[in-house]
Amino acid sequence: MEERLLRIAERLAERYRVEYFDIRISRAGLTSISLQNDRLEELSSNVEMGIGVRAFKSSWGFSSANDLSRAEEVIKIAIKIASLSSGSSRIYLGDPVRDDVEILGRKKVSEVDLEDKLSLVRGAGSSLEGDSIKNRSVHYDDSVNEQVFINSLGSEIRTVVSRVRLSISATAHSAGEMQQYWKVFGGVGGFEMVEEVDLSHWGPFVAGKAMELLKAASPPSGEFKVLMDPELTGVFIHEALGHAVEADSVKNGESILAGKLGEKIAVDGLTVVDDPTLPGKFGSYPYDDEGVKAKRVEIIKDGVLREYLTDRETSAVLGLEPNGHGRAQSYAHQPLVRMSNTYVEPGDWSFDEMVEELRNGLYMIGDKGGEVDIASGTFTFGAKEGYLVENGRITKHLRDVSLSGGILDVLRNVMAVGRDVRVEFPGYCGKGQWVPVDDGGPHLLTKATVGGLK
């Protein structure tokens, strides 16, 4: 079928003088299970198929359908849209790529019975017990996405990628107070990625944290030295820095980091990477959705802004190399510049040395969501919990803690980078579309504004 569609697209592209097109044919198997306390909220197993076609003639045309019998119509619509659109953009046109890659893990999710997946979810729910725990929530999902990519350059790439994710959450109530804690596991691979999670440890840990937070104190407010744990370091780097170096925002003049390549924007010793080639991480992939091979990108190297994340269009417009960061949620979406696995590289500080260096301030742990404005360079994030640090000792437990500041101020105020890197916080990044990502880093000591979430 691919060969026939390619011939049709080539004929239409010549007729409408379109300089480039690509075709993505996708077949995705999806399983989703949700448990609320002991009640099964969702149990679904679906197969989604479809085709998405892009064409370029100074600007993009795009069309998609969930019915492969409409493939010829989709190709024609995309090419006609491109031919009728007015624009002055450019795209990168490179050598053709031919490859076939499968990443399915040791225990293929397609070969695991639905009953076994449900049993895992029920076991995870049972592990979240506690006197004050009033709500236990577990969600499991897996996907196997087979995609065939062909384009007018002669590329033909088949990829099959399996992803698995398990989240557990506990909510504690007491005396009118409510606190929630959660933990997420997963990555690119097979069922072993969640089957090997030690739920006898993590279930009581999550439930215990939710109950402990009921007794925690509110944080002080003001500017403090702050020690971020690997999870909070990851969300800071993803949200505050990562989105600002996505080259579509740079191209449109919407990023505070536009025009700053080669400038020193952080302290010596701080290196930030986005790497879709990391084995097993949730944001990993072999090729992006434009048929460009995934590539490790050093965003910041020793404090200097080295690279933006690019796709075919932004790399051509900005005069940069494409680095494989054009990603789409599905065949029905056009690729956008997106992150993959974004993290801070290790430094040489131990945790104890960093607490001693902090002396008086806050230790903040985990990600509780937030907001960032990449145009002004400001952010606000919540942490799952925090601790007061007094005279180099961790003391009072804190809850409802927020962290805010300017992106560049925080990067320039980094005082120590830990050696304990963790990139194991699988999630989804929304930018009009949802794509799987991961992030992390080591403990990071900096200065920022702290406040309460209430």
C-alpha positions as MATLAB code, in Angstrom:
seq = 'MEERLLRIAERLAERYRVEYFDIRISRAGLTSISLQNDRLEELSSNVEMGIGVRAFKSSWGFSSANDLSRAEEVIKIAIKIASLSSGSSRIYLGDPVRDDVEILGRKKVSEVDLEDKLSLVRGAGSSLEGDSIKNRSVHYDDSVNEQVFINSLGSEIRTVVSRVRLSISATAHSAGEMQQYWKVFGGVGGFEMVEEVDLSHWGPFVAGKAMELLKAASPPSGEFKVLMDPELTGVFIHEALGHAVEADSVKNGESILAGKLGEKIAVDGLTVVDDPTLPGKFGSYPYDDEGVKAKRVEIIKDGVLREYLTDRETSAVLGLEPNGHGRAQSYAHQPLVRMSNTYVEPGDWSFDEMVEELRNGLYMIGDKGGEVDIASGTFTFGAKEGYLVENGRITKHLRDVSLSGGILDVLRNVMAVGRDVRVEFPGYCGKGQWVPVDDGGPHLLTKATVGGLK';
ca = [
       0.000    0.000    0.000;
       2.825    2.408    0.874;
       4.304    2.128   -2.612;
       0.938    2.865   -4.253;
       0.301    5.888   -1.996;
       3.800    7.192   -2.665;
       3.210    7.079   -6.453;
      -0.125    8.907   -6.047;
       1.449   11.589   -3.840;
       4.377   12.048   -6.221;
       2.015   12.551   -9.158;
      -0.102   15.095   -7.269;
       2.939   16.907   -5.863;
       4.285   17.370   -9.383;
       0.920   18.616  -10.650;
       0.537   21.171   -7.816;
       4.283   21.977   -7.650;
       4.592   20.985   -4.010;
       8.235   20.617   -2.935;
       7.788   18.140   -0.061;
       5.271   15.730    1.439;
       5.235   13.047    4.086;
       2.758   10.294    4.936;
       2.302    8.641    8.350;
       0.269    5.426    8.586;
      -0.365    4.416   12.186;
      -1.830    1.434   14.007;
      -1.967    1.784   17.804;
      -3.119   -0.779   20.360;
      -4.231    0.932   23.590;
      -5.189   -0.492   26.995;
      -6.441    1.626   29.888;
      -7.510    0.581   33.403;
      -8.626    2.891   36.231;
      -9.485    1.885   39.780;
     -11.042    4.213   42.366;
     -10.897    2.631   45.828;
     -12.112   -0.883   44.956;
     -14.381    0.284   42.157;
     -13.346   -0.314   38.532;
     -13.835    3.012   36.725;
     -12.429    2.064   33.325;
     -11.340   -1.081   31.518;
     -10.753   -0.608   27.821;
      -8.685   -2.152   25.056;
      -8.828   -0.482   21.651;
      -7.104   -0.363   18.296;
      -6.841    2.944   16.456;
      -5.722    3.212   12.839;
      -5.305    6.203   10.617;
      -3.293    8.210    8.121;
      -1.895   11.740    8.336;
      -0.411   13.583    5.356;
       1.574   16.828    5.275;
       2.619   18.770    2.189;
       4.820   21.879    1.959;
       4.947   24.720   -0.534;
       6.178   27.775    1.409;
       3.670   26.721    4.105;
       2.079   23.495    5.293;
      -1.052   21.666    4.211;
      -2.318   18.823    6.403;
      -5.110   16.271    6.294;
      -5.883   13.047    8.165;
      -8.476   10.279    8.382;
      -9.193    7.285   10.616;
     -10.182    5.256    7.565;
      -7.347    4.011    5.353;
      -9.760    3.596    2.427;
      -9.733    7.427    2.285;
      -5.934    7.617    1.929;
      -5.978    8.952   -1.641;
      -8.467   11.666   -0.691;
      -6.339   12.677    2.330;
      -3.208   12.968    0.184;
      -5.002   15.113   -2.376;
      -6.495   17.455    0.271;
      -3.137   18.001    2.024;
      -1.353   18.778   -1.243;
      -4.110   21.123   -2.468;
      -4.087   23.021    0.865;
      -0.312   23.489    0.585;
      -0.612   24.684   -3.022;
      -3.314   27.246   -2.103;
      -1.645   28.553    1.062;
       0.530   31.632    0.988;
       3.721   31.697    3.017;
       7.415   32.375    2.900;
       8.795   29.660    5.136;
      11.443   27.037    4.374;
      12.104   23.452    5.480;
      15.115   21.179    5.827;
      15.401   18.596    3.040;
      17.981   15.929    3.818;
      19.038   12.512    2.662;
      16.494    9.679    2.573;
      16.410    7.300    5.542;
      15.383    3.650    5.439;
      15.082    1.777    8.717;
      12.954   -0.663   10.696;
      13.031   -0.437   14.509;
      11.039   -2.336   17.147;
      11.168   -1.528   20.885;
       8.787   -3.885   22.671;
      10.626   -4.780   25.879;
      11.155   -8.208   27.441;
       7.469   -8.970   28.136;
       5.288   -7.702   25.298;
       2.137   -6.001   26.577;
       0.181   -7.527   23.686;
       0.957  -10.977   25.106;
      -0.119  -10.171   28.685;
      -3.701  -11.164   29.550;
      -6.075   -8.352   30.453;
      -6.792  -10.263   33.681;
      -3.111  -10.023   34.654;
      -3.080   -6.273   34.021;
      -6.229   -5.864   36.110;
      -4.694   -8.013   38.867;
      -1.668   -5.689   38.963;
      -3.955   -2.657   39.268;
      -6.020   -4.248   42.070;
      -2.806   -5.182   43.904;
      -1.562   -1.601   43.594;
      -4.874   -0.329   45.003;
      -4.677   -2.699   47.966;
      -1.168   -1.476   48.777;
      -2.460    2.065   49.444;
      -3.966    1.348   52.854;
      -3.918    3.648   55.892;
      -6.195    4.812   58.734;
      -6.748    8.269   57.235;
      -6.734    7.207   53.589;
     -10.197    7.864   52.184;
      -9.423    7.658   48.503;
      -7.122    5.268   46.649;
      -6.625    5.734   42.924;
      -4.689    3.618   40.424;
      -4.374    4.115   36.682;
      -2.610    1.807   34.229;
      -2.171    2.318   30.510;
      -0.095    0.781   27.786;
       0.259    1.446   24.079;
       1.987   -0.188   21.136;
       2.239    2.209   18.228;
       3.314    0.896   14.836;
       3.997    3.710   12.384;
       5.147    3.648    8.763;
       6.633    6.945    7.600;
       7.355    7.731    3.946;
       8.218   11.040    2.337;
       9.079   12.665   -0.980;
      12.811   12.404   -0.217;
      12.631    8.609   -0.451;
      12.533    7.864    3.276;
      10.749    4.744    4.454;
      10.846    4.151    8.219;
       8.866    1.596   10.202;
       8.876    1.959   13.986;
       7.054   -0.083   16.630;
       7.287    1.437   20.134;
       5.679    0.100   23.324;
       4.991    2.356   26.339;
       3.697    1.388   29.798;
       2.677    3.621   32.725;
       1.293    3.009   36.225;
       0.266    5.756   38.653;
      -0.813    5.292   42.271;
      -2.384    8.012   44.394;
      -3.678    8.269   47.967;
      -5.776   11.017   49.546;
      -5.879   11.380   53.324;
      -8.642   13.191   55.255;
      -8.716   14.184   58.918;
     -10.337   16.987   60.927;
     -11.427   18.845   57.788;
      -7.963   18.645   56.212;
      -7.153   16.811   52.968;
      -3.765   15.915   51.496;
      -2.828   13.870   48.414;
       0.386   12.126   47.383;
       1.204   10.079   44.276;
       3.913    8.246   42.398;
       4.212    7.337   38.710;
       6.214    4.517   37.086;
       6.811    3.479   33.491;
       8.706    4.017   30.300;
       9.364    2.636   26.817;
       9.394   -1.152   27.059;
       7.234   -4.091   28.040;
       5.020   -5.104   30.971;
       8.145   -5.732   33.064;
       8.477   -1.963   33.542;
       5.521   -1.957   35.941;
       5.486   -5.624   36.988;
       8.886   -5.160   38.642;
       7.775   -2.122   40.698;
       8.004   -2.950   44.406;
       4.432   -2.050   45.368;
       4.951   -3.448   48.896;
       7.302   -0.482   49.365;
       5.716    2.237   47.221;
       2.070    1.693   48.250;
       2.691    2.245   52.004;
       5.180    5.027   51.134;
       2.592    6.999   49.133;
      -0.191    6.408   51.689;
       2.162    7.311   54.541;
       3.208   10.568   52.856;
      -0.430   11.616   52.361;
      -1.124   11.013   56.071;
       2.092   12.744   57.231;
       1.196   15.837   55.213;
      -1.982   16.256   57.285;
       0.279   17.208   60.199;
       2.807   19.275   58.194;
       3.165   23.042   58.640;
       2.691   25.857   56.165;
       5.906   27.201   54.618;
       7.455   30.596   55.296;
       7.268   33.174   52.507;
      10.071   35.125   50.865;
      13.331   34.586   49.025;
      15.302   31.596   50.291;
      18.082   29.276   49.329;
      16.256   26.230   47.995;
      17.395   22.634   47.516;
      15.302   20.969   44.796;
      15.060   17.171   44.688;
      15.568   15.350   41.324;
      11.823   15.377   40.518;
      11.439   19.121   41.129;
      14.705   19.798   39.278;
      13.206   17.891   36.355;
       9.934   19.793   36.219;
      11.792   23.117   36.572;
      14.123   22.267   33.690;
      11.258   20.950   31.549;
       8.787   23.750   32.154;
      10.967   26.803   32.686;
      13.901   26.085   30.358;
      12.738   23.347   27.992;
       9.725   25.167   26.580;
      11.810   28.323   26.144;
      14.279   26.467   23.872;
      11.650   24.863   21.626;
      12.553   26.517   18.347;
       9.004   27.349   17.233;
       8.673   29.769   20.155;
      12.174   31.075   19.375;
      11.301   31.534   15.677;
       8.130   33.414   16.589;
       9.988   35.706   19.008;
       7.964   34.400   21.951;
      10.861   33.061   24.031;
      13.086   34.936   26.453;
      15.963   32.839   25.021;
      15.513   33.966   21.383;
      18.807   35.258   19.977;
      20.842   34.035   22.944;
      22.682   31.042   21.385;
      26.308   31.157   22.500;
      25.536   33.377   25.508;
      26.259   32.419   29.074;
      22.867   32.122   30.762;
      23.763   29.896   33.731;
      26.630   29.167   36.077;
      29.748   27.171   35.193;
      29.222   23.449   35.632;
      25.513   23.465   34.767;
      24.752   21.276   31.746;
      21.202   20.544   30.554;
      20.361   17.850   28.007;
      17.341   16.646   26.052;
      17.902   13.066   24.952;
      15.261   10.915   23.182;
      17.804    8.095   22.810;
      17.913    7.190   26.537;
      16.949    3.496   26.804;
      13.651    2.795   28.561;
      12.623    6.370   29.355;
       9.022    7.424   28.741;
       9.956   10.211   26.288;
      12.308    8.071   24.172;
      11.840    7.326   20.473;
      14.089    6.181   17.584;
      12.833    8.707   14.982;
      10.659   11.767   15.365;
       7.396   12.177   13.419;
       9.219   13.933   10.564;
      11.488   10.960    9.866;
      14.527   12.587   11.504;
      16.692   10.340   13.673;
      16.449   11.081   17.396;
      19.514   12.899   18.718;
      20.943   13.895   22.107;
      20.976   17.690   22.385;
      23.116   19.694   24.812;
      20.863   22.675   25.505;
      23.218   24.259   28.050;
      26.879   23.263   28.336;
      28.785   24.670   31.330;
      26.342   27.556   31.566;
      26.375   28.471   27.850;
      23.209   28.143   25.730;
      24.347   25.778   22.966;
      21.288   24.475   21.084;
      17.567   24.882   20.565;
      15.240   21.912   19.969;
      14.318   21.920   16.265;
      12.152   20.363   13.573;
      12.444   20.532    9.777;
      10.954   24.025    9.486;
      12.562   25.808   12.444;
      16.001   24.391   11.637;
      15.797   25.754    8.069;
      14.442   29.168    9.119;
      16.984   29.611   11.952;
      19.901   28.131    9.991;
      20.411   25.211   12.401;
      20.736   21.451   12.119;
      17.495   19.509   12.667;
      17.829   17.416   15.811;
      14.766   15.162   15.725;
      12.272   16.976   17.959;
       9.234   17.188   15.648;
       6.613   15.132   17.506;
       2.881   14.561   17.035;
       0.278   13.158   19.432;
      -1.050   10.858   16.709;
      -1.519   10.505   12.948;
      -4.329   13.107   13.284;
      -1.958   15.829   14.511;
       0.805   17.773   12.774;
       4.291   17.493   14.350;
       5.357   20.348   16.617;
       8.706   21.036   18.270;
       8.613   19.074   21.535;
      10.908   17.863   24.296;
      11.658   14.181   25.018;
      13.679   13.342   28.156;
      15.013   16.596   29.621;
      17.435   16.596   32.535;
      20.366   18.246   34.307;
      23.661   16.373   34.107;
      25.403   15.415   37.372;
      27.751   17.643   39.324;
      30.069   16.553   42.121;
      28.185   17.423   45.326;
      26.824   14.807   47.739;
      23.388   15.311   49.301;
      24.844   15.876   52.780;
      27.294   18.475   51.438;
      24.419   20.333   49.768;
      22.308   20.399   52.951;
      25.310   21.760   54.837;
      25.903   24.380   52.110;
      22.209   25.339   52.199;
      22.529   25.850   55.953;
      19.244   27.767   56.343;
      16.483   27.502   53.736;
      14.096   24.929   52.293;
      14.355   21.425   50.883;
      11.555   20.992   48.326;
      10.438   17.596   47.010;
       8.336   16.473   44.052;
       6.191   18.064   41.388;
       2.693   19.385   41.973;
       2.215   21.245   38.670;
       2.553   24.919   37.828;
       2.723   27.654   35.233;
       5.467   29.253   33.155;
       5.573   32.326   30.926;
       8.451   31.812   28.490;
       8.049   35.346   27.081;
       8.656   37.073   30.418;
      10.768   34.232   31.788;
       8.804   33.726   34.995;
       7.447   30.547   36.595;
       5.497   29.190   39.553;
       5.568   25.500   40.558;
       4.126   23.573   43.451;
       6.085   20.907   45.336;
       4.511   17.797   46.841;
       6.165   18.554   50.163;
       9.057   20.427   51.737;
      11.259   20.617   54.797;
      12.744   23.523   56.655;
      16.551   23.381   56.862;
      18.018   25.088   59.943;
      21.735   25.288   60.762;
      22.468   22.575   58.194;
      19.837   20.158   59.585;
      16.526   19.052   58.031;
      13.781   19.906   60.535;
      10.094   20.843   60.143;
       7.881   19.082   57.550;
       6.061   21.526   55.217;
       3.096   21.203   52.873;
       1.452   23.264   50.115;
       4.805   24.747   49.096;
       5.257   26.842   45.960;
       8.421   27.978   44.159;
       8.530   31.004   41.843;
      11.053   33.252   40.176;
      12.742   34.234   36.938;
      14.178   31.446   34.776;
      17.505   33.195   34.184;
      17.801   34.357   37.817;
      17.433   30.785   39.090;
      19.941   29.431   36.540;
      22.477   32.108   37.511;
      21.960   31.484   41.233;
      22.750   27.759   41.141;
      25.231   27.127   43.964;
      25.666   23.352   43.781;
      24.771   20.464   41.452;
      24.409   17.002   42.978;
      25.863   13.784   41.634;
      22.643   11.759   42.107;
      20.866   12.024   38.714;
      17.422   10.407   38.359;
      15.360   10.546   35.163;
      12.332    8.485   36.145;
       9.289   10.736   36.267;
       7.156    9.664   33.279;
       4.407   12.025   32.245;
       2.673   13.797   29.394;
       3.449   17.291   28.126;
       0.587   19.393   26.759;
       1.158   21.978   24.042;
      -2.099   21.777   22.156;
      -1.208   18.093   21.844;
      -0.100   15.521   24.422;
       3.161   13.617   24.010;
       4.974   11.305   26.476;
       8.033   12.839   28.158;
      10.373   12.268   31.064;
      12.586   14.635   33.036;
      14.842   14.782   36.051;
      18.341   15.540   37.203;
      20.252   15.577   40.481;
      19.559   17.616   43.603;
      20.098   21.291   42.719;
      20.825   24.134   45.141;
      19.707   27.596   44.039;
      17.779   30.637   45.245;
      14.096   31.389   44.542;
      10.926   32.824   46.039;
       8.975   30.441   48.262;
       5.349   30.724   49.295;
       2.283   28.727   50.198;
      -0.127   27.299   47.659;
      -3.149   28.433   49.675;
];
